[in-house]
Amino acid sequence: MIRHRKHLLQVKTTIKKHRERRSAAALDLRNLSVSVLELATQRN
């Protein structure tokens, strides 16, 4: 029972880390698209 709870905690922390990494990647993508848009507007 205790071991099971520990495993659940581990799974939760792993999911949390994964979610944080995914949101960071999404932010990077957004920044990238914004900079591409800025470059496109500067060219015109």
PDB file of N, CA, C and O in Angstrom:
ATOM      1  N   MET A   1       0.834  -1.201   0.000  1.00  0.00           N
ATOM      2  CA  MET A   1       0.000   0.000   0.000  1.00  0.00           C
ATOM      3  C   MET A   1       0.873   1.258   0.000  1.00  0.00           C
ATOM      4  O   MET A   1       0.661   2.175  -0.793  1.00  0.00           O
ATOM      5  N   ILE A   2       1.849   1.284   0.896  1.00  0.00           N
ATOM      6  CA  ILE A   2       2.730   2.452   0.969  1.00  0.00           C
ATOM      7  C   ILE A   2       3.541   2.577  -0.325  1.00  0.00           C
ATOM      8  O   ILE A   2       3.745   3.674  -0.843  1.00  0.00           O
ATOM      9  N   ARG A   3       3.993   1.439  -0.827  1.00  0.00           N
ATOM     10  CA  ARG A   3       4.783   1.454  -2.056  1.00  0.00           C
ATOM     11  C   ARG A   3       3.928   1.980  -3.212  1.00  0.00           C
ATOM     12  O   ARG A   3       4.405   2.725  -4.068  1.00  0.00           O
ATOM     13  N   HIS A   4       2.665   1.579  -3.217  1.00  0.00           N
ATOM     14  CA  HIS A   4       1.755   2.026  -4.271  1.00  0.00           C
ATOM     15  C   HIS A   4       1.594   3.547  -4.243  1.00  0.00           C
ATOM     16  O   HIS A   4       1.592   4.211  -5.279  1.00  0.00           O
ATOM     17  N   ARG A   5       1.458   4.082  -3.015  1.00  0.00           N
ATOM     18  CA  ARG A   5       1.300   5.529  -2.862  1.00  0.00           C
ATOM     19  C   ARG A   5       2.550   6.253  -3.362  1.00  0.00           C
ATOM     20  O   ARG A   5       2.459   7.295  -4.011  1.00  0.00           O
ATOM     21  N   LYS A   6       3.701   5.694  -3.057  1.00  0.00           N
ATOM     22  CA  LYS A   6       4.958   6.297  -3.497  1.00  0.00           C
ATOM     23  C   LYS A   6       5.013   6.313  -5.024  1.00  0.00           C
ATOM     24  O   LYS A   6       5.452   7.286  -5.635  1.00  0.00           O
ATOM     25  N   HIS A   7       4.560   5.221  -5.619  1.00  0.00           N
ATOM     26  CA  HIS A   7       4.551   5.133  -7.073  1.00  0.00           C
ATOM     27  C   HIS A   7       3.621   6.195  -7.666  1.00  0.00           C
ATOM     28  O   HIS A   7       3.959   6.838  -8.661  1.00  0.00           O
ATOM     29  N   LEU A   8       2.461   6.373  -7.055  1.00  0.00           N
ATOM     30  CA  LEU A   8       1.522   7.390  -7.526  1.00  0.00           C
ATOM     31  C   LEU A   8       2.152   8.771  -7.476  1.00  0.00           C
ATOM     32  O   LEU A   8       2.001   9.572  -8.399  1.00  0.00           O
ATOM     33  N   LEU A   9       2.859   9.040  -6.388  1.00  0.00           N
ATOM     34  CA  LEU A   9       3.519  10.334  -6.238  1.00  0.00           C
ATOM     35  C   LEU A   9       4.548  10.532  -7.354  1.00  0.00           C
ATOM     36  O   LEU A   9       4.662  11.613  -7.931  1.00  0.00           O
ATOM     37  N   GLN A  10       5.295   9.459  -7.642  1.00  0.00           N
ATOM     38  CA  GLN A  10       6.298   9.530  -8.695  1.00  0.00           C
ATOM     39  C   GLN A  10       5.643   9.830 -10.041  1.00  0.00           C
ATOM     40  O   GLN A  10       6.140  10.645 -10.819  1.00  0.00           O
ATOM     41  N   VAL A  11       4.524   9.163 -10.301  1.00  0.00           N
ATOM     42  CA  VAL A  11       3.811   9.383 -11.564  1.00  0.00           C
ATOM     43  C   VAL A  11       3.332  10.824 -11.648  1.00  0.00           C
ATOM     44  O   VAL A  11       3.427  11.456 -12.700  1.00  0.00           O
ATOM     45  N   LYS A  12       2.812  11.348 -10.528  1.00  0.00           N
ATOM     46  CA  LYS A  12       2.328  12.729 -10.519  1.00  0.00           C
ATOM     47  C   LYS A  12       3.448  13.711 -10.824  1.00  0.00           C
ATOM     48  O   LYS A  12       3.266  14.633 -11.618  1.00  0.00           O
ATOM     49  N   THR A  13       4.608  13.520 -10.197  1.00  0.00           N
ATOM     50  CA  THR A  13       5.718  14.448 -10.430  1.00  0.00           C
ATOM     51  C   THR A  13       6.205  14.351 -11.876  1.00  0.00           C
ATOM     52  O   THR A  13       6.575  15.356 -12.483  1.00  0.00           O
ATOM     53  N   THR A  14       6.201  13.132 -12.420  1.00  0.00           N
ATOM     54  CA  THR A  14       6.619  12.959 -13.817  1.00  0.00           C
ATOM     55  C   THR A  14       5.668  13.680 -14.751  1.00  0.00           C
ATOM     56  O   THR A  14       6.097  14.340 -15.697  1.00  0.00           O
ATOM     57  N   ILE A  15       4.371  13.555 -14.484  1.00  0.00           N
ATOM     58  CA  ILE A  15       3.372  14.238 -15.320  1.00  0.00           C
ATOM     59  C   ILE A  15       3.554  15.746 -15.210  1.00  0.00           C
ATOM     60  O   ILE A  15       3.472  16.465 -16.205  1.00  0.00           O
ATOM     61  N   LYS A  16       3.802  16.217 -13.988  1.00  0.00           N
ATOM     62  CA  LYS A  16       3.991  17.651 -13.775  1.00  0.00           C
ATOM     63  C   LYS A  16       5.194  18.160 -14.566  1.00  0.00           C
ATOM     64  O   LYS A  16       5.124  19.195 -15.229  1.00  0.00           O
ATOM     65  N   LYS A  17       6.296  17.420 -14.485  1.00  0.00           N
ATOM     66  CA  LYS A  17       7.499  17.818 -15.233  1.00  0.00           C
ATOM     67  C   LYS A  17       7.208  17.850 -16.721  1.00  0.00           C
ATOM     68  O   LYS A  17       7.598  18.784 -17.422  1.00  0.00           O
ATOM     69  N   HIS A  18       6.516  16.814 -17.201  1.00  0.00           N
ATOM     70  CA  HIS A  18       6.205  16.715 -18.627  1.00  0.00           C
ATOM     71  C   HIS A  18       5.343  17.894 -19.064  1.00  0.00           C
ATOM     72  O   HIS A  18       5.552  18.475 -20.129  1.00  0.00           O
ATOM     73  N   ARG A  19       4.367  18.237 -18.218  1.00  0.00           N
ATOM     74  CA  ARG A  19       3.466  19.352 -18.548  1.00  0.00           C
ATOM     75  C   ARG A  19       4.237  20.660 -18.601  1.00  0.00           C
ATOM     76  O   ARG A  19       4.020  21.482 -19.492  1.00  0.00           O
ATOM     77  N   GLU A  20       5.151  20.853 -17.631  1.00  0.00           N
ATOM     78  CA  GLU A  20       5.939  22.087 -17.611  1.00  0.00           C
ATOM     79  C   GLU A  20       6.812  22.186 -18.860  1.00  0.00           C
ATOM     80  O   GLU A  20       6.933  23.249 -19.470  1.00  0.00           O
ATOM     81  N   ARG A  21       7.423  21.042 -19.231  1.00  0.00           N
ATOM     82  CA  ARG A  21       8.277  21.055 -20.415  1.00  0.00           C
ATOM     83  C   ARG A  21       7.454  21.361 -21.656  1.00  0.00           C
ATOM     84  O   ARG A  21       7.901  22.080 -22.549  1.00  0.00           O
ATOM     85  N   ARG A  22       6.223  20.797 -21.702  1.00  0.00           N
ATOM     86  CA  ARG A  22       5.371  21.015 -22.868  1.00  0.00           C
ATOM     87  C   ARG A  22       4.957  22.476 -22.966  1.00  0.00           C
ATOM     88  O   ARG A  22       4.946  23.041 -24.059  1.00  0.00           O
ATOM     89  N   SER A  23       4.615  23.097 -21.834  1.00  0.00           N
ATOM     90  CA  SER A  23       4.208  24.502 -21.853  1.00  0.00           C
ATOM     91  C   SER A  23       5.391  25.386 -22.250  1.00  0.00           C
ATOM     92  O   SER A  23       5.215  26.386 -22.945  1.00  0.00           O
ATOM     93  N   ALA A  24       6.591  25.017 -21.810  1.00  0.00           N
ATOM     94  CA  ALA A  24       7.786  25.775 -22.192  1.00  0.00           C
ATOM     95  C   ALA A  24       8.013  25.664 -23.696  1.00  0.00           C
ATOM     96  O   ALA A  24       8.376  26.644 -24.346  1.00  0.00           O
ATOM     97  N   ALA A  25       7.801  24.473 -24.246  1.00  0.00           N
ATOM     98  CA  ALA A  25       7.959  24.274 -25.690  1.00  0.00           C
ATOM     99  C   ALA A  25       6.912  25.087 -26.449  1.00  0.00           C
ATOM    100  O   ALA A  25       7.200  25.660 -27.500  1.00  0.00           O
ATOM    101  N   ALA A  26       5.708  25.132 -25.912  1.00  0.00           N
ATOM    102  CA  ALA A  26       4.647  25.913 -26.551  1.00  0.00           C
ATOM    103  C   ALA A  26       5.008  27.397 -26.542  1.00  0.00           C
ATOM    104  O   ALA A  26       4.780  28.100 -27.527  1.00  0.00           O
ATOM    105  N   LEU A  27       5.574  27.874 -25.423  1.00  0.00           N
ATOM    106  CA  LEU A  27       5.999  29.269 -25.333  1.00  0.00           C
ATOM    107  C   LEU A  27       7.088  29.550 -26.359  1.00  0.00           C
ATOM    108  O   LEU A  27       7.068  30.590 -27.018  1.00  0.00           O
ATOM    109  N   ASP A  28       8.043  28.627 -26.497  1.00  0.00           N
ATOM    110  CA  ASP A  28       9.117  28.793 -27.476  1.00  0.00           C
ATOM    111  C   ASP A  28       8.537  28.891 -28.877  1.00  0.00           C
ATOM    112  O   ASP A  28       8.949  29.738 -29.669  1.00  0.00           O
ATOM    113  N   LEU A  29       7.576  28.020 -29.181  1.00  0.00           N
ATOM    114  CA  LEU A  29       6.942  28.040 -30.499  1.00  0.00           C
ATOM    115  C   LEU A  29       6.249  29.371 -30.744  1.00  0.00           C
ATOM    116  O   LEU A  29       6.324  29.933 -31.837  1.00  0.00           O
ATOM    117  N   ARG A  30       5.571  29.871 -29.709  1.00  0.00           N
ATOM    118  CA  ARG A  30       4.858  31.145 -29.849  1.00  0.00           C
ATOM    119  C   ARG A  30       5.839  32.273 -30.110  1.00  0.00           C
ATOM    120  O   ARG A  30       5.612  33.115 -30.979  1.00  0.00           O
ATOM    121  N   ASN A  31       6.941  32.288 -29.348  1.00  0.00           N
ATOM    122  CA  ASN A  31       7.956  33.324 -29.541  1.00  0.00           C
ATOM    123  C   ASN A  31       8.548  33.240 -30.941  1.00  0.00           C
ATOM    124  O   ASN A  31       8.802  34.258 -31.585  1.00  0.00           O
ATOM    125  N   LEU A  32       8.762  32.015 -31.401  1.00  0.00           N
ATOM    126  CA  LEU A  32       9.324  31.809 -32.736  1.00  0.00           C
ATOM    127  C   LEU A  32       8.387  32.362 -33.798  1.00  0.00           C
ATOM    128  O   LEU A  32       8.822  33.064 -34.711  1.00  0.00           O
ATOM    129  N   SER A  33       7.094  32.046 -33.682  1.00  0.00           N
ATOM    130  CA  SER A  33       6.130  32.523 -34.677  1.00  0.00           C
ATOM    131  C   SER A  33       6.032  34.044 -34.640  1.00  0.00           C
ATOM    132  O   SER A  33       5.871  34.685 -35.678  1.00  0.00           O
ATOM    133  N   VAL A  34       6.129  34.623 -33.439  1.00  0.00           N
ATOM    134  CA  VAL A  34       6.065  36.075 -33.307  1.00  0.00           C
ATOM    135  C   VAL A  34       7.267  36.709 -33.996  1.00  0.00           C
ATOM    136  O   VAL A  34       7.119  37.697 -34.715  1.00  0.00           O
ATOM    137  N   SER A  35       8.458  36.147 -33.783  1.00  0.00           N
ATOM    138  CA  SER A  35       9.650  36.717 -34.407  1.00  0.00           C
ATOM    139  C   SER A  35       9.594  36.553 -35.925  1.00  0.00           C
ATOM    140  O   SER A  35      10.054  37.428 -36.659  1.00  0.00           O
ATOM    141  N   VAL A  36       9.037  35.450 -36.396  1.00  0.00           N
ATOM    142  CA  VAL A  36       8.883  35.251 -37.849  1.00  0.00           C
ATOM    143  C   VAL A  36       7.935  36.297 -38.408  1.00  0.00           C
ATOM    144  O   VAL A  36       8.183  36.865 -39.471  1.00  0.00           O
ATOM    145  N   LEU A  37       6.846  36.551 -37.688  1.00  0.00           N
ATOM    146  CA  LEU A  37       5.893  37.579 -38.130  1.00  0.00           C
ATOM    147  C   LEU A  37       6.567  38.941 -38.175  1.00  0.00           C
ATOM    148  O   LEU A  37       6.349  39.707 -39.114  1.00  0.00           O
ATOM    149  N   GLU A  38       7.385  39.255 -37.173  1.00  0.00           N
ATOM    150  CA  GLU A  38       8.081  40.542 -37.143  1.00  0.00           C
ATOM    151  C   GLU A  38       9.029  40.668 -38.330  1.00  0.00           C
ATOM    152  O   GLU A  38       9.124  41.726 -38.952  1.00  0.00           O
ATOM    153  N   LEU A  39       9.734  39.570 -38.640  1.00  0.00           N
ATOM    154  CA  LEU A  39      10.647  39.587 -39.782  1.00  0.00           C
ATOM    155  C   LEU A  39       9.869  39.825 -41.074  1.00  0.00           C
ATOM    156  O   LEU A  39      10.302  40.587 -41.939  1.00  0.00           O
ATOM    157  N   ALA A  40       8.723  39.168 -41.196  1.00  0.00           N
ATOM    158  CA  ALA A  40       7.905  39.310 -42.410  1.00  0.00           C
ATOM    159  C   ALA A  40       7.411  40.743 -42.562  1.00  0.00           C
ATOM    160  O   ALA A  40       7.391  41.278 -43.670  1.00  0.00           O
ATOM    161  N   THR A  41       7.010  41.371 -41.453  1.00  0.00           N
ATOM    162  CA  THR A  41       6.503  42.743 -41.541  1.00  0.00           C
ATOM    163  C   THR A  41       7.644  43.723 -41.810  1.00  0.00           C
ATOM    164  O   THR A  41       7.429  44.748 -42.457  1.00  0.00           O
ATOM    165  N   GLN A  42       8.836  43.431 -41.334  1.00  0.00           N
ATOM    166  CA  GLN A  42       9.975  44.313 -41.574  1.00  0.00           C
ATOM    167  C   GLN A  42      10.374  44.285 -43.046  1.00  0.00           C
ATOM    168  O   GLN A  42      10.817  45.298 -43.589  1.00  0.00           O
ATOM    169  N   ARG A  43      10.218  43.128 -43.695  1.00  0.00           N
ATOM    170  CA  ARG A  43      10.617  43.002 -45.096  1.00  0.00           C
ATOM    171  C   ARG A  43       9.723  43.853 -45.984  1.00  0.00           C
ATOM    172  O   ARG A  43      10.202  44.457 -46.944  1.00  0.00           O
ATOM    173  N   ASN A  44       8.440  43.909 -45.680  1.00  0.00           N
ATOM    174  CA  ASN A  44       7.504  44.648 -46.539  1.00  0.00           C
ATOM    175  C   ASN A  44       7.632  46.153 -46.371  1.00  0.00           C
ATOM    176  O   ASN A  44       6.913  46.910 -47.024  1.00  0.00           O
TER     177      ASN A  44
END
